[in-house]
Amino acid sequence: MAFRRKKIKDKETGEFIASPVTCSICKEKRAFTTLHGNVRHGGKTCCDDCFWTIKIEVEREEERNRNYEMSEADYQTWGRL
């Protein structure tokens, strides 16, 4: 899940402007999207290019987790809870 950064109010004109920050991945100052709820990248701010890369990576990881079957040891430890 991702949220757009809040726009800040310009003191001189009174208009709301977007405030880019440094991307946590590519380190360029053009990031507007803050990621929330991702396991590895939660709370980080990234640009639009890096956002899609992370989203694809998270979707692949979720697909792997959906197709995961418990081993006998996992079942003995966690499956019977």
Secondary structure, 3 states (H helix, E strand, C coil): CEEECCCEECCCCCCEECCCEECCCCCCEEECEEECCCCCCCCCEECHHHHHHHHHHHHHHHHHHHCCCCCHHHHHHHHCC
